[in-house]
Every structure is written in C-alpha cells, then in structure tokens.
Amino acid sequence: GLLRSDSIPEVGEDAAATVSMAETLSEEEQDELRKELAKVEEEIQTLSQVLAAKERHLAEIKRKLGINSLQELKQNITKSWQDVTSTTAYKKTSETLSQAGQKASAAFSSVGSVITKKFEDVRNSPTFKSFEEKVENFKSKVGGSKPAGGDFGEVLNSAANASATETIAEQTEEETH
C-alpha cells in the first residue's frame, strides 16, 4: 500500500534512514508517492490561493464597514485582556494582591496610630511641658509683642529668629570694638 505505518523521518533526521527507506520501495510505489506528492503540493497551492482570496474579501468587507487597523488592534487588546482577566491564575493573583494590600494598609494604619500615640505621649510628658514653658518664657523676653502661647512651630521659629538676631548683634558689637 501507499500508506505505511512506518515512521516518516522528520526534518534533520539521519539522511541514511531516508535513503534506505526509498530503496525498499518498488518503482511502482515510488511513482505513486511522487504522484501523491504532486497532488498534495497542488492542493496546498490551491488552498493558499483560496486563503489569499478570502483575506482580500475580508479586507474589502472591513473597509466597507469602516473598520481600520487601529480599531482592530483595540478590539484585539480588549479581547485579550478579557481572556487574561478570566483566567484562574489572574483571579488568584488579583485576590492575593488585594489581600496583601489590605494587610499592608492595616499595618501602616497601625504604625501611624502608634506613632501618633507616641507623639501625644511626648507632648504630654513633663519634660516636654517644661521645655515648652522655657521656650515660651524665652520668646516673651526676646519677642514680647505677641501674647504667650500659640503654635509650637511659631514659638520655635520665633526663638530661632531671636537667637539669630542676638548672634548678629553680638558680632556687630564685637566688630565695632
């Protein structure tokens, strides 16, 4: 028969195996195989031509519908993204990342609460209160125009400005003597 159950050598296999196989075929079998080969090649050529004609017809239909390459690309990307997001792996990964994000958010919130509590503890500590009073006393001695109290940042800025002013005044006085 024309069809044998023998394995057909793949591209790159030993050429000697191909030659020995051809030698075992009779002249008649070889002629039949050559005819079949020509027929299959002709069918492939015909199918290629039909495919090309179908592709031209497809392009013409798309042109008439106003579908351009950019729209096709957008549709392909959208479809691909939908395919990806419907996979089990994506869903599991998304769920895992969501849970990790929630845990991280909770951890950061917890850390923020701890830091806020520590700042409150420091601000309410006797040492800080004593320091704040000393800064306010210094401010009232140096600045004097604003009433005591106010924002701690203002107090520090005022104290820093007063200290800088005193330093400049001392340097000026030393230079004149």
Secondary structure as the mmCIF struct_conf table of DSSP 4:
data_model
#
loop_
_struct_conf.conf_type_id
_struct_conf.id
_struct_conf.beg_label_comp_id
_struct_conf.beg_label_asym_id
_struct_conf.beg_label_seq_id
_struct_conf.end_label_comp_id
_struct_conf.end_label_asym_id
_struct_conf.end_label_seq_id
BEND BEND1 ASP A 6 ASP A 6
HELX_LH_PP_P HELX_LH_PP_P1 SER A 7 GLU A 10
TURN_TY1_P TURN_TY1_P1 VAL A 11 GLY A 12
BEND BEND2 GLU A 13 GLU A 13
HELX_RH_AL_P HELX_RH_AL_P1 ALA A 15 THR A 24
BEND BEND3 LEU A 25 LEU A 25
HELX_RH_AL_P HELX_RH_AL_P2 GLU A 27 LEU A 65
TURN_TY1_P TURN_TY1_P2 GLY A 66 GLY A 66
HELX_RH_AL_P HELX_RH_AL_P3 SER A 69 THR A 85
TURN_TY1_P TURN_TY1_P3 SER A 86 SER A 86
BEND BEND4 THR A 87 THR A 87
HELX_RH_AL_P HELX_RH_AL_P4 THR A 88 ASN A 124
BEND BEND5 SER A 125 SER A 125
HELX_RH_AL_P HELX_RH_AL_P5 PRO A 126 VAL A 142
TURN_TY1_P TURN_TY1_P4 GLY A 143 GLY A 143
BEND BEND6 SER A 145 LYS A 146
HELX_LH_PP_P HELX_LH_PP_P2 PRO A 147 PRO A 147
BEND BEND7 ALA A 148 ALA A 148
HELX_RH_AL_P HELX_RH_AL_P6 PHE A 152 THR A 176
#
